[in-house]
Amino acid sequence: MAFAIPPVKNVFPLTTLFGQVDSSHANPHGGMVFACPVGTQVCAPSAGTVSRKFYEEGGAGNALEITHPSGVKTLYFHLSSYNTAVGQKVNAGDVVALSGGAKGAAGAGHSTGPHLHWEVRDLNNNKLDPLKYLPGVWNLSANLAKLLGKTTVRGGVGISAGVLLVAAAGGYLWWRRRAK
């Protein structure tokens, strides 16, 4: 089951994928990271209810959880502000928060720069691979990265470690192998 839309409306580079282990993540990463500027609109990917808002010192910072009718939950970390209340019903595309993550900023938690950390969890709170829930080109591009044996997906001209850039929501891709 794919969600109707990704959690950010514009196309942003994916800098960390589910399960990634690298110099920034000693344990397998539990979500995926969209490198987006502070203040980017964070959207509900499908209908649901805001089940909690919380702050986690030294980790997620300002965070939000939405429970969807199937029981699957989506979590959003390092938020600069909330646009919803606990118990509020939301639809796909509703702006539920604004991204944050600027190092040292209020609500950033443990963060090295602006981004949205997004997780998908099941009824038992087990972390699931968010790629399986992204629609269309997002799912295709991330799975292509996995096929190429990449664990880091970065976008943007001039990023030498870049692997893959989803060039537009229209559905075309640009990729290159990461330097070894």
C-alpha positions as CSV (number, residue, x, y, z in Angstrom):
1,M,0.0,0.0,0.0
2,A,1.5,3.3,-1.1
3,F,0.5,6.6,0.5
4,A,-1.1,9.1,-1.8
5,I,1.8,11.6,-1.6
6,P,5.3,11.9,-0.1
7,P,5.7,13.8,3.2
8,V,7.1,16.8,1.4
9,K,5.5,18.4,-1.7
10,N,8.6,19.3,-3.6
11,V,11.4,17.0,-4.6
12,F,14.3,17.1,-2.2
13,P,17.4,14.9,-2.0
14,L,17.3,11.8,0.1
15,T,20.4,11.8,2.3
16,T,19.7,8.7,4.4
17,L,17.7,5.6,3.7
18,F,16.1,3.0,6.0
19,G,18.7,0.6,7.4
20,Q,21.7,2.7,6.4
21,V,24.8,2.3,8.6
22,D,27.6,4.9,8.0
23,S,29.7,7.4,9.9
24,S,26.6,9.3,11.0
25,H,24.5,6.2,11.9
26,A,26.3,3.5,13.9
27,N,23.0,1.6,14.2
28,P,20.7,0.9,11.2
29,H,18.8,4.1,10.5
30,G,15.1,3.8,11.3
31,G,13.7,6.1,8.6
32,M,14.6,8.2,5.7
33,V,15.9,11.8,5.5
34,F,14.8,14.5,3.1
35,A,17.4,17.3,2.9
36,C,15.0,20.3,2.9
37,P,15.3,23.8,4.1
38,V,13.9,24.9,7.5
39,G,10.2,25.8,7.0
40,T,9.5,23.3,4.3
41,Q,5.8,22.2,4.5
42,V,5.5,18.7,5.9
43,C,2.3,16.9,4.7
44,A,0.2,14.0,5.7
45,P,0.8,11.3,3.1
46,S,-2.7,10.0,3.5
47,A,-5.7,10.4,5.8
48,G,-5.2,9.8,9.5
49,T,-5.4,11.3,13.0
50,V,-2.6,13.2,14.8
51,S,-2.0,10.8,17.6
52,R,0.8,12.6,19.5
53,K,3.2,15.6,19.4
54,F,6.3,15.3,21.5
55,Y,9.8,16.5,22.1
56,E,12.8,14.2,22.5
57,E,15.9,15.8,23.9
58,G,19.1,14.8,22.0
59,G,17.2,12.8,19.4
60,A,14.1,13.6,17.4
61,G,13.5,17.1,18.8
62,N,10.0,18.3,18.0
63,A,8.2,15.3,16.6
64,L,4.7,14.4,15.4
65,E,2.9,11.1,14.9
66,I,-0.1,10.4,12.6
67,T,-2.0,7.1,12.9
68,H,-3.6,6.0,9.6
69,P,-6.8,3.9,9.3
70,S,-4.7,0.8,8.5
71,G,-3.0,1.2,11.9
72,V,0.3,2.2,10.2
73,K,1.9,5.3,11.9
74,T,4.0,7.9,10.3
75,L,6.5,10.0,12.4
76,Y,8.1,13.3,11.6
77,F,11.2,14.5,13.5
78,H,13.2,17.7,13.8
79,L,10.2,20.0,13.2
80,S,10.4,23.8,13.6
81,S,6.7,24.1,14.3
82,Y,3.4,22.2,14.3
83,N,0.3,23.1,12.3
84,T,-2.0,20.5,13.9
85,A,-3.4,19.4,17.3
86,V,-3.5,16.0,18.9
87,G,-6.7,14.3,17.9
88,Q,-7.1,16.3,14.7
89,K,-8.2,14.5,11.6
90,V,-6.0,15.1,8.5
91,N,-6.2,14.3,4.8
92,A,-3.5,13.5,2.3
93,G,-1.7,16.8,1.5
94,D,-2.7,18.6,4.6
95,V,0.3,20.6,6.0
96,V,0.8,19.1,9.5
97,A,4.1,20.8,10.4
98,L,7.1,22.7,9.1
99,S,10.5,21.1,8.9
100,G,13.5,22.2,11.0
101,G,16.7,20.6,12.0
102,A,19.0,23.6,11.8
103,K,21.9,22.7,14.2
104,G,21.3,24.3,17.6
105,A,17.8,25.7,16.7
106,A,14.9,25.2,19.1
107,G,13.2,21.9,18.4
108,A,16.0,20.5,16.3
109,G,17.0,17.8,18.7
110,H,20.2,15.9,17.6
111,S,20.7,17.3,14.1
112,T,23.5,18.4,12.0
113,G,21.5,20.5,9.5
114,P,18.1,21.2,8.1
115,H,16.1,18.1,7.1
116,L,13.0,16.0,7.7
117,H,13.4,12.6,9.3
118,W,10.4,10.4,8.3
119,E,9.5,7.0,9.7
120,V,6.7,4.5,9.1
121,R,5.8,2.0,11.9
122,D,3.4,-0.9,12.2
123,L,0.8,-1.6,14.9
124,N,3.5,-3.0,17.2
125,N,5.7,0.1,16.7
126,N,8.2,-1.8,14.5
127,K,10.0,0.4,12.0
128,L,9.2,-0.2,8.4
129,D,11.0,0.8,5.2
130,P,9.4,4.0,4.1
131,L,10.3,3.4,0.5
132,K,7.6,0.8,0.3
133,Y,5.0,3.4,1.1
134,L,6.1,6.2,-1.3
135,P,4.2,6.7,-4.5
136,G,5.4,6.6,-8.1
137,V,8.8,8.0,-9.0
138,W,9.9,8.2,-5.4
139,N,9.6,4.5,-4.9
140,L,11.2,3.8,-8.3
141,S,14.1,6.1,-7.7
142,A,15.0,4.7,-4.3
143,N,14.6,1.1,-5.4
144,L,17.0,1.9,-8.3
145,A,19.5,3.1,-5.8
146,K,19.2,-0.1,-3.9
147,L,19.6,-2.1,-7.1
148,L,22.8,-0.2,-7.8
149,G,24.0,-1.3,-4.4
150,K,23.9,2.2,-2.9
151,T,23.0,3.0,0.7
152,T,23.2,6.8,0.4
153,V,21.0,8.7,-1.9
154,R,21.9,12.3,-2.4
155,G,20.7,14.8,-5.0
156,G,22.0,18.0,-6.4
157,V,24.6,19.2,-8.8
158,G,28.0,19.5,-7.3
159,I,27.6,16.9,-4.5
160,S,30.6,14.6,-5.3
161,A,29.3,11.7,-3.2
162,G,25.9,12.0,-5.0
163,V,24.3,8.8,-6.2
164,L,20.8,9.7,-7.4
165,L,18.7,12.7,-7.9
166,V,14.9,12.6,-8.5
167,A,15.0,15.4,-11.0
168,A,11.3,16.3,-11.0
169,A,7.9,15.0,-9.9
170,G,7.2,14.4,-13.6
171,G,9.1,11.2,-13.3
172,Y,12.5,11.3,-14.8
173,L,15.7,10.3,-13.1
174,W,19.4,11.3,-13.2
175,W,21.9,9.1,-11.4
176,R,25.6,8.4,-11.2
177,R,27.7,6.0,-9.3
178,R,29.2,7.1,-6.0
179,A,33.0,7.4,-6.0
180,K,34.6,4.5,-4.1
